[in-house]
């Protein structure tokens, strides 16, 4: 299937400090592209891959699982680690869970973790019914575009395939058990008004990781897809400052220094 316009991956060759960005479940790189471009403009190497089953049609997502999504970001991370001295991981929603597992498994190879409205578990009665329900119903209504800002839209599926949702539920359980292995500096930004992922998920993550350098920021004006919402610029600036604090000299002002190359932007 052809990609939906705007769902293309984004890559930028910048300096020796790199950031891997992970998008969310049923979403696409479109939701993180402004963030990726902000980081690239400040001299950082950026990789924003398209997860398998995403960016085309929801039926394609239904034949993939967490192993496919994690394998893609793990592959991208390993490529960055081969080519760059310092690497950060970041993610939105399920992308936050992917970033946390990368942090748990790669340890000191990573400089830090940035999470925006990270998901940690599925909530409600429907989540418990998934093991059976997925064999009876192919999909349910979508979760994309929970955004407070008018005219701002997320490119995501209007249906959630239940086989994929069941796999995601299993992935959340796996990552939850690995949270104590996360030791890197952590920046967590979350929205009190989130209609997809409740604040309890962020609280549980903060309570279970082993990181000692932790910064928590509330995104008071945004819903779930905060990277496309009123607090987007704050996310961009806070994450840039976080990276700059941990890797002095890595971040430059836009328009200064050698330009990198961008693909899929």
C-alpha positions as semicolon CSV with decimal commas, in nm:
position;residue;x (nm);y (nm);z (nm)
1;X;0,000;0,000;0,000
2;X;0,125;0,355;-0,075
3;X;0,205;0,577;0,219
4;X;-0,042;0,842;0,326
5;X;0,093;1,189;0,236
6;X;0,280;1,317;0,539
7;X;0,352;0,973;0,687
8;X;0,701;0,953;0,544
9;X;0,994;0,894;0,782
10;X;1,229;1,183;0,855
11;X;1,608;1,170;0,879
12;X;1,860;1,450;0,917
13;X;2,238;1,418;0,926
14;X;2,367;1,671;1,176
15;X;2,632;1,665;1,445
16;X;2,765;1,398;1,680
17;X;2,460;1,414;1,908
18;X;2,159;1,226;1,773
19;X;1,793;1,188;1,869
20;X;1,571;0,894;1,782
21;X;1,201;0,990;1,782
22;X;0,927;0,724;1,814
23;X;0,569;0,797;1,708
24;X;0,254;0,652;1,862
25;X;0,011;0,365;1,802
26;X;-0,201;0,413;1,485
27;X;-0,016;0,740;1,421
28;X;0,275;0,830;1,193
29;X;0,589;1,048;1,176
30;X;0,358;1,341;1,091
31;X;0,278;1,386;1,461
32;X;0,647;1,437;1,547
33;X;0,774;1,600;1,228
34;X;0,771;1,960;1,362
35;X;0,969;1,840;1,666
36;X;1,214;1,654;1,442
37;X;1,265;1,963;1,226
38;X;1,319;2,180;1,533
39;X;1,595;1,949;1,658
40;X;1,750;1,920;1,312
41;X;1,762;2,299;1,276
42;X;1,972;2,309;1,594
43;X;2,246;2,090;1,456
44;X;2,135;1,752;1,589
45;X;2,122;1,429;1,393
46;X;1,759;1,313;1,390
47;X;1,590;0,985;1,300
48;X;1,209;0,955;1,295
49;X;1,117;0,615;1,145
50;X;0,777;0,494;1,029
51;X;0,669;0,195;1,237
52;X;0,556;-0,120;1,051
53;X;0,184;-0,129;0,977
54;X;0,147;0,247;1,015
55;X;0,099;0,524;0,762
56;X;-0,106;0,324;0,511
57;X;-0,438;0,167;0,624
58;X;-0,551;0,021;0,953
59;X;-0,575;-0,331;0,809
60;X;-0,197;-0,329;0,760
61;X;-0,148;-0,258;1,130
62;X;-0,368;-0,555;1,217
63;X;-0,110;-0,804;1,091
64;X;0,179;-0,654;1,291
65;X;0,267;-0,666;1,660
66;X;0,491;-0,506;1,918
67;X;0,788;-0,715;1,808
68;X;0,771;-0,549;1,465
69;X;0,742;-0,196;1,606
70;X;1,019;-0,244;1,859
71;X;1,250;-0,409;1,605
72;X;1,223;-0,103;1,381
73;X;1,323;0,150;1,648
74;X;1,593;-0,083;1,784
75;X;1,743;-0,111;1,435
76;X;1,738;0,267;1,393
77;X;1,898;0,314;1,733
78;X;2,179;0,071;1,657
79;X;2,254;0,257;1,334
80;X;2,275;0,585;1,524
81;X;2,500;0,435;1,790
82;X;2,738;0,318;1,518
83;X;2,763;0,664;1,365
84;X;2,723;0,914;1,648
85;X;2,897;0,969;1,982
86;X;2,588;1,058;2,186
87;X;2,230;0,939;2,137
88;X;1,899;1,029;2,301
89;X;1,565;0,851;2,260
90;X;1,226;1,020;2,268
91;X;0,867;0,924;2,207
92;X;0,499;1,015;2,215
93;X;0,238;0,781;2,369
94;X;0,326;0,423;2,264
95;X;0,644;0,577;2,125
96;X;0,728;0,664;2,484
97;X;0,696;0,298;2,581
98;X;0,923;0,206;2,290
99;X;1,177;0,466;2,406
100;X;1,165;0,329;2,762
101;X;1,237;-0,025;2,646
102;X;1,528;0,101;2,436
103;X;1,659;0,279;2,745
104;X;1,617;-0,030;2,963
105;X;1,799;-0,255;2,718
106;X;2,074;-0,024;2,593
107;X;2,170;0,130;2,927
108;X;2,473;0,357;2,935
109;X;2,489;0,372;2,555
110;X;2,211;0,633;2,576
111;X;2,250;0,985;2,716
112;X;1,888;1,051;2,806
113;X;1,517;0,990;2,749
114;X;1,238;1,234;2,658
115;X;0,873;1,125;2,695
116;X;0,555;1,306;2,592
117;X;0,230;1,162;2,731
118;X;0,384;0,814;2,752
119;X;0,151;0,515;2,763
120;X;0,207;0,244;3,023
121;X;-0,108;0,031;3,018
122;X;-0,454;-0,011;2,871
123;X;-0,743;0,097;3,089
124;X;-1,108;0,003;3,118
125;X;-1,315;-0,311;3,080
126;X;-1,251;-0,336;2,706
127;X;-0,878;-0,389;2,767
128;X;-0,947;-0,701;2,972
129;X;-1,179;-0,833;2,700
130;X;-0,919;-0,798;2,422
131;X;-0,794;-1,161;2,430
132;X;-1,143;-1,279;2,329
133;X;-1,286;-0,972;2,160
134;X;-1,008;-0,955;1,900
135;X;-1,135;-1,284;1,753
136;X;-1,489;-1,149;1,722
137;X;-1,446;-0,786;1,615
138;X;-1,174;-0,673;1,371
139;X;-1,148;-0,311;1,486
140;X;-1,293;-0,037;1,703
141;X;-1,305;0,342;1,675
142;X;-0,980;0,529;1,640
143;X;-0,786;0,729;1,898
144;X;-0,605;0,972;1,668
145;X;-0,609;1,352;1,681
146;X;-0,684;1,420;2,050
147;X;-0,577;1,784;2,017
148;X;-0,712;2,099;2,182
149;X;-0,584;2,338;1,914
150;X;-0,843;2,403;1,641
151;X;-0,736;2,322;1,284
152;X;-0,453;2,100;1,407
153;X;-0,493;1,738;1,300
154;X;-0,298;1,418;1,351
155;X;-0,249;1,184;1,058
156;X;-0,366;0,855;1,207
157;X;-0,607;0,570;1,151
158;X;-0,977;0,613;1,219
159;X;-0,993;0,248;1,332
160;X;-0,788;0,046;1,583
161;X;-0,732;-0,318;1,483
162;X;-0,787;-0,530;1,791
163;X;-0,518;-0,789;1,717
164;X;-0,263;-0,505;1,722
165;X;-0,423;-0,355;2,033
166;X;-0,388;-0,691;2,210
167;X;-0,020;-0,703;2,117
168;X;0,022;-0,349;2,248
169;X;-0,136;-0,451;2,579
170;X;0,121;-0,729;2,612
171;X;0,400;-0,486;2,526
172;X;0,293;-0,244;2,800
173;X;0,315;-0,525;3,055
174;X;0,663;-0,614;2,934
175;X;0,789;-0,256;2,949
176;X;0,635;-0,200;3,293
177;X;0,847;-0,485;3,427
178;X;1,162;-0,333;3,274
179;X;1,114;0,022;3,408
180;X;1,353;-0,027;3,703
181;X;1,628;-0,085;3,444
182;X;1,585;0,271;3,311
183;X;1,864;0,477;3,469
184;X;1,928;0,759;3,221
185;X;1,833;1,124;3,279
186;X;1,463;1,157;3,206
187;X;1,245;1,444;3,085
188;X;0,874;1,363;3,106
189;X;0,613;1,607;2,974
190;X;0,246;1,519;3,012
191;X;-0,100;1,671;2,973
192;X;-0,345;1,671;3,267
193;X;-0,623;1,682;3,005
194;X;-0,541;1,373;2,800
195;X;-0,834;1,174;2,660
196;X;-0,618;0,882;2,542
197;X;-0,358;0,823;2,816
198;X;-0,444;0,919;3,177
199;X;-0,192;1,098;3,405
200;X;-0,170;0,776;3,607
201;X;0,054;0,630;3,337
202;X;0,312;0,905;3,376
203;X;0,293;0,876;3,755
204;X;0,360;0,502;3,741
205;X;0,655;0,549;3,507
206;X;0,808;0,815;3,733
207;X;0,758;0,589;4,034
208;X;0,922;0,282;3,881
209;X;1,224;0,405;3,683
210;X;1,564;0,414;3,853
211;X;1,668;0,748;3,702
212;X;1,795;1,005;3,952
213;X;1,796;1,301;3,710
214;X;1,422;1,349;3,645
215;X;1,234;1,653;3,517
216;X;0,852;1,651;3,505
217;X;0,663;1,922;3,315
218;X;0,286;1,965;3,287
219;X;0,141;2,061;2,949
220;X;-0,161;2,250;3,076
221;X;-0,294;2,370;2,740
222;X;-0,276;2,047;2,539
223;X;-0,449;1,714;2,500
224;X;-0,279;1,385;2,405
225;X;-0,099;1,476;2,082
226;X;0,079;1,765;2,251
227;X;0,348;1,779;1,984
228;X;0,085;1,928;1,749
229;X;-0,100;2,125;2,017
230;X;-0,065;2,454;2,205
231;X;0,234;2,330;2,407
232;X;0,432;2,207;2,107
233;X;0,689;2,486;2,118
234;X;0,743;2,425;2,489
235;X;0,811;2,058;2,421
236;X;1,058;2,151;2,150
237;X;1,240;2,407;2,366
238;X;1,244;2,198;2,685
239;X;1,378;1,892;2,504
240;X;1,644;2,099;2,330
241;X;1,750;2,250;2,664
242;X;1,757;1,901;2,822
243;X;1,984;1,771;2,546
244;X;2,202;2,082;2,565
245;X;2,244;2,048;2,942
246;X;2,356;1,687;2,916
247;X;2,577;1,734;2,608
248;X;2,724;2,086;2,623
249;X;2,801;2,229;2,281
250;X;2,576;1,989;2,093
251;X;2,296;2,239;2,031
252;X;2,345;2,546;1,815
253;X;2,122;2,832;1,712
254;X;1,938;2,779;1,383
255;X;2,133;2,893;1,080
256;X;2,476;2,866;1,245
257;X;2,742;2,617;1,148
258;X;2,753;2,343;0,890
259;X;2,419;2,232;0,749
260;X;2,330;1,865;0,746
261;X;2,123;1,676;0,492
262;X;1,758;1,592;0,530
263;X;1,564;1,301;0,382
264;X;1,193;1,236;0,390
265;X;1,118;1,574;0,544
